[in-house]
């Protein structure tokens, strides 16, 4: 039943909740779980395949989830899904004569379709809020045509949004600089950190068996947990690690099955001949994954495409020693709580060898700075409160 004393936020652009996927899904899970302002009712779009589709609305964390049936037809699937989610939201708002509505879109996938629907949204009094995410058009996996689409879509999203919430200060600066002519209204709200300790004890059979399988010991490896894609600088990480004199191992946890980039790396570096390099397939047991991260000697983070990256926050909130690729998005988060490396030949090798020889006091000092940074600016409770504040500003007509 619709109550116009309630404020309605329709969230699209994620695969939905409960969260089983990536960053945006976890964010929406936390946003709905930690909700303080009960005058807001969240509606969340949830992607379903034709085989599992059920048209019925359902509740999760107090949010009302609306399923969208999405055929399996490749890369265009995400655009189709977001368009159908937008259409469903607009029709639902119109049909139920909702007066206080915000449509909140995660990522800039459907700019051209937002442009087509903008006048309809204005007639219905709908405020459009967008989180632009990072520079998707820089990702190596896209061909030239798709990259061009992403750029056009980003431009149209910025042009037609009533408000943009950027999860990186540098992304906000980019939006203001690149699209100055549209006079975009923006703010910065970071992504949150998932830093709870694993429930697994050190003597749990799961972790003991995993260490045995990979011939590893706690505190004797560097970890990297991310998508295995070129823009995460794996070529540099593998090359420099192999060139270093470290006695520690490198554990790269990523989805390997059918990954052509993995095969390319293997052919390029023949890392199977270096017993220190451990490419392990994706680990989907979250408690085991946390334990593997917690017990690492250090973390090597190579992301080069912008935004506040979840795996970086998790590493900074968990480990004392973090080696980050030196790009503005990573420095913005890590500040003086990390060591930084670049793509110059020999640079990361030198940083790894420096890290190996740091005293415990030096490592702990870095850790204190990293942990304090996460506690002060990246807790989910703090971030969720900020989002509620900005949504309420929209309902009050302040943007």
C-alpha positions as semicolon CSV with decimal commas, in nm:
position;residue;x (nm);y (nm);z (nm)
1;X;0,000;0,000;0,000
2;X;0,139;0,338;-0,105
3;X;0,156;0,611;0,160
4;X;0,253;0,956;0,037
5;X;0,381;1,044;0,383
6;X;0,654;0,794;0,301
7;X;0,950;0,876;0,073
8;X;1,031;0,624;-0,198
9;X;1,378;0,547;-0,337
10;X;1,397;0,314;-0,638
11;X;1,743;0,160;-0,674
12;X;1,858;0,025;-1,009
13;X;2,193;-0,067;-1,162
14;X;2,286;-0,355;-0,930
15;X;2,214;-0,725;-0,966
16;X;2,006;-0,694;-0,651
17;X;1,987;-0,819;-0,294
18;X;2,058;-1,040;-0,105
19;X;2,411;-0,952;-0,221
20;X;2,594;-1,236;-0,392
21;X;2,810;-1,034;-0,625
22;X;3,026;-0,723;-0,621
23;X;3,066;-0,376;-0,480
24;X;2,736;-0,207;-0,562
25;X;2,539;-0,510;-0,444
26;X;2,721;-0,509;-0,109
27;X;2,657;-0,135;-0,080
28;X;2,281;-0,176;-0,130
29;X;2,279;-0,468;0,114
30;X;2,439;-0,243;0,379
31;X;2,226;0,061;0,291
32;X;1,905;-0,134;0,351
33;X;2,038;-0,335;0,646
34;X;2,159;-0,030;0,841
35;X;1,862;0,195;0,759
36;X;1,792;0,451;1,030
37;X;1,533;0,678;0,864
38;X;1,218;0,466;0,854
39;X;1,029;0,730;0,654
40;X;1,223;0,607;0,348
41;X;1,099;0,298;0,164
42;X;1,356;0,138;-0,065
43;X;1,257;-0,050;-0,380
44;X;1,545;-0,252;-0,527
45;X;1,566;-0,395;-0,876
46;X;1,682;-0,761;-0,876
47;X;1,805;-0,942;-1,186
48;X;1,662;-1,288;-1,256
49;X;1,717;-1,531;-1,542
50;X;1,418;-1,665;-1,739
51;X;1,468;-2,001;-1,564
52;X;1,441;-1,860;-1,209
53;X;1,211;-1,563;-1,270
54;X;0,920;-1,512;-1,034
55;X;0,716;-1,196;-1,083
56;X;0,622;-1,159;-0,717
57;X;0,769;-0,874;-0,510
58;X;0,955;-0,979;-0,198
59;X;1,115;-0,813;0,104
60;X;1,476;-0,813;0,218
61;X;1,619;-0,591;0,495
62;X;1,290;-0,399;0,485
63;X;1,341;-0,311;0,119
64;X;1,087;-0,422;-0,142
65;X;1,264;-0,614;-0,418
66;X;1,117;-0,614;-0,767
67;X;1,245;-0,891;-0,997
68;X;1,332;-0,817;-1,359
69;X;1,354;-1,105;-1,608
70;X;1,668;-1,077;-1,819
71;X;1,745;-1,308;-2,115
72;X;2,096;-1,448;-2,151
73;X;2,232;-1,249;-2,445
74;X;2,583;-1,136;-2,359
75;X;2,728;-0,791;-2,291
76;X;2,406;-0,600;-2,374
77;X;2,231;-0,787;-2,092
78;X;2,327;-0,529;-1,827
79;X;2,198;-0,237;-2,039
80;X;1,872;-0,420;-2,109
81;X;1,832;-0,499;-1,739
82;X;1,885;-0,138;-1,629
83;X;1,644;-0,011;-1,896
84;X;1,375;-0,255;-1,787
85;X;1,435;-0,160;-1,422
86;X;1,399;0,210;-1,509
87;X;1,079;0,141;-1,705
88;X;0,934;-0,064;-1,417
89;X;1,013;0,211;-1,165
90;X;0,862;0,493;-1,373
91;X;0,547;0,290;-1,446
92;X;0,508;0,193;-1,079
93;X;0,546;0,555;-0,965
94;X;0,290;0,673;-1,223
95;X;0,040;0,393;-1,157
96;X;0,047;0,448;-0,780
97;X;0,052;0,827;-0,804
98;X;0,364;0,847;-0,584
99;X;0,454;1,208;-0,506
100;X;0,788;1,164;-0,323
101;X;1,011;0,954;-0,547
102;X;1,382;0,931;-0,621
103;X;1,530;0,698;-0,879
104;X;1,886;0,614;-0,776
105;X;2,102;0,460;-1,048
106;X;2,434;0,287;-0,983
107;X;2,679;0,336;-1,275
108;X;2,641;0,519;-1,607
109;X;2,531;0,235;-1,834
110;X;2,205;0,378;-1,973
111;X;2,266;0,745;-2,042
112;X;2,086;0,748;-2,381
113;X;1,778;0,585;-2,229
114;X;1,776;0,825;-1,935
115;X;1,774;1,110;-2,187
116;X;1,467;0,958;-2,357
117;X;1,283;0,923;-2,023
118;X;1,392;1,244;-1,850
119;X;1,085;1,454;-1,942
120;X;0,856;1,174;-1,823
121;X;1,042;1,169;-1,489
122;X;1,013;1,546;-1,456
123;X;0,636;1,535;-1,519
124;X;0,603;1,280;-1,238
125;X;0,821;1,487;-1,002
126;X;1,090;1,216;-0,989
127;X;1,436;1,323;-0,878
128;X;1,720;1,139;-1,052
129;X;2,030;1,059;-0,844
130;X;2,327;0,874;-0,996
131;X;2,645;0,720;-0,861
132;X;2,872;0,739;-1,169
133;X;3,114;0,471;-1,041
134;X;3,465;0,478;-1,195
135;X;3,602;0,531;-1,546
136;X;3,435;0,229;-1,706
137;X;3,542;0,344;-2,053
138;X;3,907;0,285;-1,955
139;X;3,863;-0,087;-1,899
140;X;4,073;-0,296;-2,137
141;X;3,800;-0,557;-2,183
142;X;3,588;-0,319;-2,393
143;X;3,643;-0,270;-2,766
144;X;3,654;0,080;-2,920
145;X;3,279;0,088;-2,995
146;X;3,178;-0,005;-2,640
147;X;3,428;0,241;-2,491
148;X;3,273;0,517;-2,705
149;X;2,926;0,414;-2,585
150;X;3,041;0,432;-2,222
151;X;3,175;0,786;-2,275
152;X;2,852;0,904;-2,439
153;X;2,644;0,731;-2,173
154;X;2,847;0,892;-1,894
155;X;2,799;1,237;-2,050
156;X;2,422;1,191;-2,079
157;X;2,394;1,059;-1,723
158;X;2,573;1,365;-1,587
159;X;2,371;1,598;-1,808
160;X;2,032;1,465;-1,695
161;X;2,100;1,378;-1,330
162;X;1,954;1,606;-1,066
163;X;2,236;1,503;-0,833
164;X;2,547;1,283;-0,849
165;X;2,698;1,098;-0,554
166;X;3,062;1,009;-0,626
167;X;3,240;0,744;-0,422
168;X;3,580;0,902;-0,491
169;X;3,697;1,261;-0,446
170;X;3,892;1,231;-0,770
171;X;3,586;1,107;-0,960
172;X;3,393;1,408;-0,829
173;X;3,671;1,639;-0,947
174;X;3,668;1,469;-1,287
175;X;3,287;1,511;-1,319
176;X;3,309;1,879;-1,228
177;X;3,599;1,940;-1,467
178;X;3,492;1,726;-1,764
179;X;3,124;1,828;-1,762
180;X;3,153;2,184;-1,638
181;X;2,905;2,311;-1,901
182;X;2,624;2,107;-1,739
183;X;2,691;2,260;-1,394
184;X;2,655;1,920;-1,223
185;X;2,546;1,908;-0,861
186;X;2,769;1,659;-0,684
187;X;2,888;1,533;-0,350
188;X;3,140;1,276;-0,231
189;X;3,036;0,976;-0,022
190;X;3,290;0,696;-0,001
191;X;3,230;0,325;-0,040
192;X;3,219;0,134;0,288
193;X;3,468;-0,112;0,430
194;X;3,386;-0,473;0,511
195;X;3,652;-0,538;0,777
196;X;3,496;-0,784;1,022
197;X;3,733;-1,061;1,127
198;X;3,669;-1,411;1,000
199;X;3,479;-1,644;1,231
200;X;3,732;-1,917;1,146
201;X;3,997;-1,989;1,408
202;X;4,363;-2,046;1,313
203;X;4,321;-2,419;1,374
204;X;4,002;-2,453;1,171
205;X;4,029;-2,752;0,932
206;X;3,923;-2,534;0,636
207;X;4,219;-2,298;0,662
208;X;4,465;-2,573;0,756
209;X;4,360;-2,778;0,453
210;X;4,382;-2,474;0,225
211;X;4,737;-2,393;0,342
212;X;4,837;-2,753;0,293
213;X;4,693;-2,759;-0,060
214;X;4,893;-2,452;-0,164
215;X;5,205;-2,518;0,045
216;X;5,167;-2,193;0,239
217;X;5,210;-2,069;0,596
218;X;5,037;-1,777;0,772
219;X;5,238;-1,455;0,744
220;X;5,454;-1,594;0,463
221;X;5,266;-1,461;0,159
222;X;5,141;-1,144;-0,007
223;X;4,775;-1,150;-0,111
224;X;4,583;-1,005;-0,403
225;X;4,207;-1,060;-0,424
226;X;4,045;-0,900;-0,727
227;X;3,917;-0,946;-1,081
228;X;4,185;-1,079;-1,313
229;X;4,176;-0,800;-1,573
230;X;4,457;-0,595;-1,737
231;X;4,367;-0,264;-1,571
232;X;4,451;-0,418;-1,232
233;X;4,816;-0,425;-1,343
234;X;4,878;-0,797;-1,308
235;X;5,151;-0,794;-1,570
236;X;5,358;-0,557;-1,356
237;X;5,274;-0,738;-1,031
238;X;5,376;-1,082;-1,163
239;X;5,685;-0,957;-1,345
240;X;5,817;-0,757;-1,050
241;X;5,739;-1,025;-0,792
242;X;5,922;-1,286;-0,996
243;X;6,220;-1,049;-1,031
244;X;6,236;-0,982;-0,656
245;X;6,444;-1,180;-0,406
246;X;6,156;-1,222;-0,161
247;X;6,120;-1,563;-0,001
248;X;5,747;-1,506;0,046
249;X;5,475;-1,624;-0,193
250;X;5,222;-1,426;-0,392
251;X;4,862;-1,550;-0,366
252;X;4,634;-1,418;-0,641
253;X;4,274;-1,520;-0,577
254;X;4,060;-1,462;-0,885
255;X;3,823;-1,642;-1,116
256;X;4,049;-1,832;-1,357
257;X;3,821;-2,066;-1,550
258;X;3,800;-1,956;-1,913
259;X;3,995;-1,639;-1,836
260;X;4,195;-1,556;-2,150
261;X;4,401;-1,294;-1,968
262;X;4,518;-1,561;-1,722
263;X;4,632;-1,778;-2,013
264;X;4,813;-1,480;-2,163
265;X;4,996;-1,413;-1,835
266;X;5,092;-1,779;-1,809
267;X;5,235;-1,780;-2,160
268;X;5,414;-1,449;-2,106
269;X;5,580;-1,518;-1,770
270;X;5,579;-1,899;-1,725
271;X;5,507;-1,836;-1,358
272;X;5,434;-2,205;-1,310
273;X;5,813;-2,241;-1,289
274;X;5,828;-2,005;-0,990
275;X;5,696;-2,185;-0,680
276;X;5,627;-1,851;-0,510
277;X;5,350;-1,756;-0,755
278;X;5,015;-1,907;-0,655
279;X;4,717;-1,834;-0,880
280;X;4,425;-1,982;-0,689
281;X;4,076;-2,000;-0,838
282;X;3,800;-1,779;-0,700
283;X;3,727;-1,844;-0,330
284;X;3,354;-1,813;-0,265
285;X;3,359;-1,909;0,103
286;X;3,365;-1,555;0,246
287;X;3,492;-1,658;0,590
288;X;3,779;-1,852;0,436
289;X;3,858;-1,557;0,208
290;X;3,867;-1,321;0,507
291;X;4,099;-1,556;0,693
292;X;4,337;-1,580;0,397
293;X;4,350;-1,200;0,378
294;X;4,394;-1,158;0,756
295;X;4,686;-1,402;0,768
296;X;4,879;-1,247;0,478
297;X;5,210;-1,073;0,541
298;X;5,095;-0,792;0,313
299;X;4,859;-0,696;0,031
300;X;4,949;-0,587;-0,323
301;X;4,680;-0,371;-0,486
302;X;4,707;-0,283;-0,855
303;X;4,377;-0,121;-0,954
304;X;4,417;0,168;-1,197
305;X;4,054;0,248;-1,283
306;X;3,894;0,501;-1,051
307;X;3,650;0,488;-0,765
308;X;3,678;0,364;-0,410
309;X;3,765;-0,002;-0,453
310;X;3,615;-0,249;-0,199
311;X;3,915;-0,484;-0,196
312;X;4,143;-0,189;-0,112
313;X;3,926;-0,086;0,183
314;X;3,914;-0,444;0,310
315;X;4,292;-0,472;0,290
316;X;4,356;-0,139;0,463
317;X;4,108;-0,223;0,737
318;X;4,255;-0,569;0,794
319;X;4,631;-0,568;0,725
320;X;4,919;-0,352;0,846
321;X;5,124;-0,370;0,527
322;X;4,968;-0,260;0,197
323;X;5,152;-0,197;-0,131
324;X;4,933;0,017;-0,356
325;X;4,962;0,117;-0,719
326;X;5,038;0,491;-0,713
327;X;4,732;0,649;-0,870
328;X;4,521;0,931;-0,725
329;X;4,223;0,705;-0,642
330;X;4,438;0,476;-0,427
331;X;4,637;0,756;-0,258
332;X;4,311;0,929;-0,174
333;X;4,209;0,627;0,034
334;X;4,543;0,502;0,168
335;X;4,713;0,836;0,239
336;X;5,010;0,772;0,473
337;X;4,893;0,422;0,570
338;X;5,054;0,239;0,276
339;X;5,358;0,204;0,049
340;X;5,319;0,305;-0,317
341;X;5,462;0,165;-0,641
342;X;5,452;0,259;-1,009
343;X;5,486;0,087;-1,346
344;X;5,854;0,169;-1,391
345;X;6,066;-0,144;-1,432
346;X;6,219;-0,245;-1,099
347;X;6,003;-0,014;-0,887
348;X;5,762;-0,269;-0,738
349;X;6,051;-0,517;-0,699
350;X;6,228;-0,257;-0,484
351;X;5,911;-0,188;-0,279
352;X;5,856;-0,562;-0,214
353;X;6,217;-0,602;-0,096
354;X;6,183;-0,290;0,119
355;X;5,863;-0,427;0,276
356;X;6,032;-0,759;0,349
357;X;6,301;-0,579;0,548
358;X;6,083;-0,339;0,745
359;X;6,084;-0,370;1,122
360;X;5,769;-0,477;1,305
361;X;5,740;-0,125;1,450
362;X;5,750;0,030;1,102
363;X;5,486;-0,210;0,975
364;X;5,261;-0,153;1,275
365;X;5,289;0,225;1,233
366;X;5,161;0,192;0,877
367;X;4,882;-0,033;1,004
368;X;4,765;0,217;1,267
369;X;4,740;0,491;1,002
370;X;4,551;0,258;0,763
371;X;4,307;0,128;1,025
372;X;4,233;0,477;1,160
373;X;4,163;0,598;0,808
374;X;3,905;0,322;0,756
375;X;3,743;0,368;1,099
376;X;3,704;0,743;1,055
377;X;3,579;0,768;0,697
378;X;3,476;0,429;0,560
379;X;3,240;0,256;0,805
380;X;2,910;0,148;0,654
381;X;2,707;0,316;0,930
382;X;2,869;0,654;0,855
383;X;2,818;0,613;0,479
384;X;2,457;0,494;0,505
385;X;2,370;0,795;0,721
386;X;2,524;1,026;0,460
387;X;2,313;0,868;0,185
388;X;1,993;0,908;0,386
389;X;2,082;1,274;0,443
390;X;2,133;1,335;0,069
391;X;1,813;1,153;-0,025
392;X;1,620;1,367;0,222
393;X;1,772;1,679;0,069
394;X;1,632;1,563;-0,265
395;X;1,286;1,507;-0,120
396;X;1,302;1,857;0,028
397;X;1,372;2,003;-0,316
398;X;1,728;2,106;-0,236
399;X;1,863;1,978;-0,568
